[in-house]
Amino acid sequence: MRTTLRAVLAASMMTPLGGSWVTAKVSVYYHVGSWDAFTGTADDGKPVCGIGSTNPVDSRSLSIRLEIGNDTLQFQARKPTWKIPADTPIPVVVQIGFEPPWNMQGTGDGQMVQWMLDSDSMRTFDVQFRRASSMTLNFPAGSEPPWTVGLNGSTAVSNAFGRCVRDLAQPKQTQPAPAGPTQPFGQTPPDLTPSVPFAPLPSAPPRTP
């Protein structure tokens, strides 16, 4: 049974998202089409799963991330030439294929705009993400031209993302610690009396005076 983006939230613990975060370490473990699947660590030490796509021409990128233990997806759009004042409200319109657009409210800071998607919208987003060939991002309040993000490989990377969340959300099995020092033999020590290749003679009865 495949685990996809829409199964991500069911696999994670349902707790509120406490503020924004940025991964401290990121490692790409899977690539398909124009998308990478990665894992990392959030500032609070929690593991993170994510997928992302980067434009090789100007290095602008879009990533979708989930911190294990939260039920809200975080989207991050980045561009090296952006210089956004901290906490700037930025509306974002996302359209996947020919589907109705998603009107999102983002927050900008430096080179990044981020916005959230709640669990109630996850299933619809995943269906659109997996079957469309492209996605368009518009920033109607600014001068940034629309972004076109290819969705080649979106089905496979959705599956990889879901597997990452499922694996990291499962509690690790630990072996119980032994009660005492371990030994490579049974509880009863073997008879260590030296063996002989003959039957011992019976002892002679004691002599009487």
C-alpha positions, 0 to 999 in steps of 0.5 A: 500500500502506497503512502502519499502526501494525503496520508502524511498527516495521519502518520504524524502526531496531531499537535499544533505548529508552534511558530516557524522553523528552518531546517539546520541540516538537510540531506537529499535521499531521492530524486525524480523528475524535477523534484527531490525528497529530503530529510533534515532537522528543525531548529528544535531538534525534531526530524523533518521530511520534505520535497522540493524543486529548484529552477537551475536558471535563477536558483528560485525554489519551492519546497514542502516540509513537515516537521514530525509531530505537526499536522500542518504543511509548510511551503517555502518559496525562495529566490536569491535576489529577494530582499523582503522585510521581516514579517511582511504579509504576502498573498500567494496564489497557487494554481495546479494545472487547470484546477481552481486556484489556492489563495494563500496568505504568506509571510516574507522574510529576506529571500523567503516567503512561507505559508501553511496548508492545514490538514483539511486541505491536504487530500485535495492538494495531493490529488491535484499535485499528483495528476497535473503537469505543472503548477503556477505561483503568483505573487499579486502584491509585488512585481515578481513574475509568475513562477511555473513549477514542473510536476514531472515525477510528482507522483513518485516524490509524493510517495517518497515523502509519505514514506519518510513521514511514516518511517520517522513517525513510528516509535523506535523499537528498543531491546530490554536491557539484560538484568545482569552480565551476559554470558555465551552459555546457558544459565547452568555452567557446564561441568568443568571436571576433567574427563578421562578415557577409562572407568575409575576403579571402585575404592577398596573397603577399609581394612579392619585391625 
